[in-house]
Each structure stands twice: as C-alpha cells, then as structure tokens.
Amino acid sequence: MTEGRPELGSIHPVGSYSEEEALRIAASIESGSEHPVGRAIVGAARKRGLELEAIGGFRAEPAVGVEAEIAGQPYAVGGEGLLRKRGLNVPLVDDADRNIVWLLDSERIIAGFSVRDRIRVQTPEAVERLKRIGVELEVLSGDSQAETSRVASRLGIGEAIGGLSPDEKV
C-alpha cells in the first residue's frame, strides 16, 4: 500500500535534549536495524552530517522496537508498543496523524520522531478494482492506529487496525 520508504518529519525533543542530539542517539541505536523506519532515522542523521556513536548489545523485538547501549548507557527506539512495555503513557504531539517513534533512555522519553510513508501511485487503482469485484478490504498495519486510519481513509477503506505485530497481520 505504501512505498516502504518512510521519511522523517519533525523531531520533538523532551527536556534538555536538542533535536540534533536526540537524532544522533536514535540514529546510532537504529544503525543496527533493518526496519524501514530505522533506515529513515539513520538517513536523516546522515543528511544533517551527524556522526553516529558506536553501539553495543543491539536487540530488536518485532512490534516493539530496538535496544542498544551507547557508552554503557541503555537506549531504546520504538513505537507505542515500546511505551506500553515500559509502562509509559503515550504523549500527545502535534503530529498525531503520523507514526511517532520514541527514543527512551533507561528511565524516560527523550524524544519523539514523526515518520510518514507515501501511498504507492498504483494503490488507489488497485483498491478500486478490488472493491468493484466485491472484495472487502481492511488495512492491517504495524503503524500507529492514527497513521493506519489516515491511509485507509485516503484509500476509501473503512476498516483499519494499527499497532499490530507481524504475526497479528496474518
């Protein structure tokens, strides 16, 4: 449905972190990831000329996020699943219709990063063809519910379920 090449939008640092510092940390952690969102964050850091830190102990958990250490300090990057796992509330941000990826240290949220992927050019026509032959469509996605609903709405699909793990989309 989408291109599979998300782009980084705005950065929402929390506390004393600057956008560049938060992006450098998140990109360093995501440098071990193969996920398209991770690649978007790393690409944005490289475009800004930020130097990435060496990481250790990299771990990825589907539908949750990634974790690693920089100089012995643990960090994690992920979506709402990561916040729920850590017992944290999802903060409200201005980009609520986008996927928000969160950067955490061992105790708190450091920053949020808005990420959005574009709908493929051929998707609207494919959706219309499927509807004409009577196929009932649903959008099942690992993206946030807000982003999944946005994509479904743009395509005229009524049912949308976001925040799913790869196994839940089967």
C-alpha positions as CSV (number, residue, x, y, z in Angstrom):
1,M,0.0,0.0,0.0
2,T,2.8,2.4,0.8
3,E,6.2,2.8,-0.7
4,G,8.1,1.2,2.2
5,R,10.4,4.2,2.3
6,P,9.3,6.3,5.3
7,E,10.7,9.8,5.8
8,L,11.4,11.6,9.0
9,G,9.2,14.6,9.7
10,S,9.6,16.6,12.8
11,I,11.6,15.9,15.9
12,H,10.1,16.5,19.4
13,P,12.8,16.5,22.0
14,V,11.9,16.4,25.7
15,G,13.8,18.1,28.4
16,S,17.3,19.4,27.7
17,Y,17.9,17.4,24.6
18,S,18.3,19.2,21.3
19,E,16.9,17.9,18.0
20,E,20.4,17.0,16.8
21,E,21.4,15.2,20.0
22,A,18.2,13.2,20.0
23,L,18.5,12.3,16.3
24,R,22.2,11.3,16.8
25,I,21.3,9.0,19.6
26,A,18.3,7.5,17.8
27,A,20.2,7.0,14.6
28,S,23.1,5.4,16.4
29,I,20.7,2.9,18.0
30,E,18.8,2.3,14.7
31,S,22.1,1.8,12.8
32,G,21.8,-1.9,13.7
33,S,18.2,-2.1,12.4
34,E,17.0,-3.3,9.0
35,H,13.5,-1.8,9.6
36,P,12.5,1.0,7.1
37,V,11.7,3.4,9.9
38,G,15.2,2.8,11.4
39,R,16.7,3.4,7.9
40,A,14.7,6.7,7.7
41,I,16.1,7.9,11.0
42,V,19.7,7.0,10.1
43,G,19.3,8.6,6.7
44,A,18.0,11.8,8.3
45,A,21.0,11.9,10.6
46,R,23.4,11.4,7.8
47,K,21.8,14.2,5.7
48,R,22.4,16.5,8.6
49,G,26.0,15.4,8.8
50,L,25.7,13.9,12.3
51,E,28.3,11.4,13.4
52,L,26.8,8.2,14.8
53,E,28.0,6.6,18.0
54,A,29.3,3.0,18.4
55,I,26.6,0.8,19.9
56,G,26.7,-2.4,21.8
57,G,24.2,-5.1,22.8
58,F,21.8,-4.4,19.9
59,R,18.5,-6.2,20.2
60,A,15.3,-6.0,18.0
61,E,11.9,-7.0,19.2
62,P,9.2,-7.1,16.4
63,A,6.3,-4.7,17.1
64,V,8.2,-3.2,20.0
65,G,11.4,-1.6,18.8
66,V,15.2,-1.8,19.2
67,E,17.5,-1.5,22.2
68,A,21.2,-0.9,22.4
69,E,23.8,0.8,24.5
70,I,26.0,3.8,23.8
71,A,29.0,4.1,26.2
72,G,27.2,1.8,28.6
73,Q,24.0,3.8,28.7
74,P,20.9,1.9,27.6
75,Y,18.6,3.4,25.0
76,A,15.5,2.1,23.1
77,V,13.7,3.3,20.0
78,G,10.2,2.1,19.1
79,G,6.5,2.9,18.8
80,E,3.6,2.7,21.2
81,G,4.4,-1.0,21.9
82,L,7.7,0.1,23.5
83,L,6.0,2.6,25.7
84,R,3.4,0.1,26.8
85,K,6.1,-2.4,27.6
86,R,7.9,0.1,29.7
87,G,4.6,1.2,31.4
88,L,4.7,4.7,29.9
89,N,1.8,6.8,28.7
90,V,1.8,7.9,25.0
91,P,2.4,11.6,25.0
92,L,0.3,13.8,22.7
93,V,2.2,15.6,20.0
94,D,1.3,17.9,17.2
95,D,1.9,15.2,14.5
96,A,-0.7,12.8,15.9
97,D,-1.7,11.7,12.4
98,R,1.8,10.4,11.7
99,N,3.7,7.4,13.1
100,I,5.6,8.6,16.2
101,V,8.7,6.7,17.1
102,W,10.0,7.3,20.6
103,L,13.6,7.4,21.9
104,L,13.9,6.4,25.6
105,D,16.8,6.1,28.0
106,S,16.6,3.7,30.9
107,E,14.0,5.9,32.7
108,R,12.1,8.3,30.4
109,I,11.2,9.5,26.9
110,I,13.9,11.6,25.4
111,A,12.2,12.5,22.1
112,G,9.5,11.6,19.6
113,F,10.1,11.4,15.8
114,S,7.3,11.8,13.3
115,V,7.6,9.4,10.4
116,R,5.3,9.0,7.4
117,D,5.4,6.8,4.3
118,R,3.8,7.7,1.0
119,I,0.9,5.7,-0.6
120,R,2.2,4.0,-3.8
121,V,0.9,5.5,-7.0
122,Q,-0.8,2.3,-8.1
123,T,-2.5,1.6,-4.8
124,P,-5.7,3.7,-5.3
125,E,-6.4,2.0,-8.6
126,A,-5.8,-1.5,-7.2
127,V,-8.1,-0.8,-4.2
128,E,-10.9,0.4,-6.6
129,R,-10.5,-2.7,-8.8
130,L,-10.8,-5.0,-5.7
131,K,-13.8,-3.1,-4.5
132,R,-15.5,-3.4,-7.9
133,I,-15.2,-7.2,-7.8
134,G,-16.7,-7.3,-4.3
135,V,-13.6,-7.8,-2.2
136,E,-14.0,-6.4,1.3
137,L,-10.8,-4.6,2.3
138,E,-9.2,-3.9,5.7
139,V,-5.9,-2.2,6.4
140,L,-3.8,-4.2,8.9
141,S,-0.5,-2.5,9.9
142,G,2.2,-2.2,12.4
143,D,2.0,1.5,12.1
144,S,0.1,3.6,14.7
145,Q,-3.7,3.5,14.7
146,A,-3.7,7.1,13.6
147,E,-1.4,6.6,10.6
148,T,-3.2,3.4,9.6
149,S,-6.6,5.1,9.8
150,R,-5.2,8.0,7.7
151,V,-4.0,5.7,4.9
152,A,-7.3,3.7,5.0
153,S,-9.3,6.9,4.8
154,R,-7.3,8.3,1.9
155,L,-8.0,5.0,0.0
156,G,-11.7,4.8,0.9
157,I,-11.2,1.7,3.1
158,G,-13.5,1.7,6.2
159,E,-11.7,-0.8,8.4
160,A,-8.2,-0.1,9.7
161,I,-6.3,-1.8,12.5
162,G,-2.9,-0.4,13.5
163,G,-0.3,-1.3,16.0
164,L,-0.1,-5.0,15.0
165,S,2.9,-7.3,15.2
166,P,3.9,-9.2,12.1
167,D,2.1,-12.3,13.4
168,E,-1.1,-10.4,14.0
169,K,-1.4,-9.3,10.4
170,V,-1.9,-12.8,9.1
